[in-house]
Amino acid sequence: MSIDLSQFFEVFFEESFEGLDTMEAELLNLVPGEEDLETINTIFRAAHSIKGGSGTFGFSSVADFTHVLETLLDQIRQGERELSTEHVNLLLKAVDCLRGLLAALQADQASDLTEANALRMQFEHVLEKKDNVLESKPQNEAVLSTSNTYQINFKPHHHLFKTGNEPLYMISELAELGELKTTVFYDSVPDITELSYDECFLHWRFFLNTSHDEKAIKEVFEWVEDDADITVELCVRSFDDEQPASISDHNHDLALSDQPEKLEKITTLPAKSKPSSNKDKKVASAPESTSIRVGIDKVDSLINMVGELVITQAMLNQLSEQEITSTTITSLKEGLAQLAHNTRDLQENVMRIRMLPINFVFSRFPRLVRDIAQKLNKKVELKLIGEQTELDKTVMEKISDPMVHLLRNSLDHGLETVDQRVLAGKNPVGIVTLNAFHQGGNIVIEIMDDGQGLNTKKIKEKAIANELITADSNLTDNEINELIFMPGFSTMDEVSELSGRGVGMDVVKRNIQSLNGSVEVTSAPGIGSTFTIRLPLTLAILDGQLVKVAQHTYIIPLISIVESLQIDITKVSRVGKDLDVLRLRDEYIPILRLYAIFNHQNAIESLDKTLLVVVETDNQKVGLLVDDLLSQQQVVIKSLEANYHKVDGVSGATILGDGRVSLIVDISGLIKLSGLKKPGSQELTIETQATLEAL
């Protein structure tokens, strides 16, 4: 009989990747000489589970590689070997390697075993070294002095195969613990007409002579402890007796004396033997899919909302069958209002389904900080604040890379070396803090360090040398610091392995802006720097301001709007031939005519009869000329790029309540489309002009 195990692949991969995350997190908590046994056991259990699952599903490359690192972990947890920094580094590399192997298997691609083979040799070299082995006795003497015989009864439930588990591999693992005698019983096997290929009808008794304890034996069966009846008992006679007796003297369901006719055969497997099988045979690939784990409270809330909708629908259906009177019209309006309320609540609860704690991103950074700190020979402490702050899954996936780059820059450029910090009177250990919190309808992520801060003077000198600004540009310190986000800008005199290649920060800003977000930096010399990222909680829904331009309706993201006002014509000046600017307090705001940019006819062109929506992006403000302001509302974003093609100045579209399609304005794209550019100052110019005319 055969079972298609591919149906369980996706669950295996999800659990394996979670196990690797657990291993990595616990390895980062290990301090050689101060390690906690429970932490070691947690790491071992995760590795053991991955090994067992991969063996069950025929992924021999993963199972064989995991076996060697499991051996090292077992020696450490049994007190046979001292933990060292070398071990921790090697195990972390093994975690990375396993991620790659599993990812290849998940994508149904051939695994590159080059790194795995190289790491396996390193593990074998470590295992052969005797310098940190605590047990000095010869191995055979140690086994003889602590050897015990255990009786193990293993009776799987009929559904065991359906969980993707295979008893053959568990028997193999038992054999690795010592010398094993196996008895199989088939009294529960039904008639051939009632036999089911995906149910288990066999059960076993084992006698195991081993130096390992009972806990090690039970770990072999930990995957199936809820799917089988398992007992492990210490025997009072030696392994060489015909039938070792267990310490408890009660009768067992599987006792040989009770059911001699059920004995099929007794097989002795030598220690560390492995049964032959077809587990190296290529297995069918599971369909590629993504999933998300949702708390039961969110599911319950959804069910309640759907229940409310059903009740409201029933009420409206009943009203539709009644004679139309003023009373029924009033009731109908109330029902529609209730329907709108329920729909809004359902929408909010559905959006919560996609919300995950940002700890899913934060959790990968302790490893990154540890590795970079070792490379740079710096001492760094990472503090995480607000890990449970929730963010949309899609936004979270896209913000990870920009955060990695900003964190690397803080470690490489921001934090000083130990000697530099001591000389400056600081703690030798630098502190990097990741903080996340909600602010309005956005999430704010701060990356803070207590390093040397940005060198504003050097940034300005580099900007002048690169002709990004002129020597007489009147910029504030904050404006100068913002120049680090310009393409190709770097203050590094030499290229480093981690950063300083002259690219990157502009890409960070561009990626964040593609999420309708913003990034800014503040810094104080000798105190440190803070990078602040602001993002919408979700990319699926947008809070927008509807505006009218000619006969068209556009949507401007509320997050970009600074204010809306009527234009005082006396404060408007003409710059060159094409650009009007409004003097607003101490700033000059360029006026962009949406009807001209989008080529609309019959729009209001007179400035004193229109409205100006002042928006801000990239730390620059512009005014959008519109005919009228309409309502504010949440809109569901539909991608133009996916359904049509990319349109400059437009980030997406939505469908309004009356069925019309409305375009969502992309502020950054609109500024580029208009021909404006910002050369590192508040002065905006037309690309065709060299300088601004005096106002």
Buried (B, 14 or more C-beta within 10 A) or exposed (E): EEBEBBEBBBBBBBBBBEBBBBBBBBBBEBEEEEBEEEBBBBBBBBBBBBBBBBBBBBBBBBBBBBBBBBBBBBBBBBEEBBBBEEBBBBBBBBBBBBBEBBEBBBEBEEBEBEBBEEBBEBBEEBBEEEEBEEEEEEEEEBBEEEBBBBBBBBBBBBEBBBBBBBBBBBBBBBBBBBBBBBBBBEBEEEEEEEEEEEBBBBBBBBBBBBBBBBEBBEBBBEBBEEBBEBBBBBBEEEBEEEEBEBEEEEEBBBBBEEEEEBBEEEEEBEBEEBEEBEBEEEBEEBEEEEEEEBEEEBEEBBEEBEEBBEEBEEBBEEBEEEEEEEEBEEBBEEBEEBBEEBBEBBBEBBBBBBBBBBBBBBBBBBBBBBBBBEEBEBBBEBEBEBBEBBBBBEBBBBBEEBBBBBBBBBBBBBBBBBEBBEEEEBEEBBBBBBBBEEEEBBBBBBBBBBBBBBBBEEBBEBBBEBEBBEEEBEBEBEBBBBBBBBEEBBBEEEEEEBBBEBEBBBBBBBBBBBBBBBBBBBBEEEEBBBBBBBBBBBBBBBBBBBBBBBEBBBBBBBBBBBEBBEBEEEEBBEBEEEBBBBBBEEEBBBBBBBBEBBEBEEBBEEBEEBBBBBBBBBEBBBBBBBBEBBEEBBBEBBEBEEEEEEBEBBBBBBEBEEEEEBBBBBBBBBBEBBBBEBBBBBEBBBEEBEEBEEE
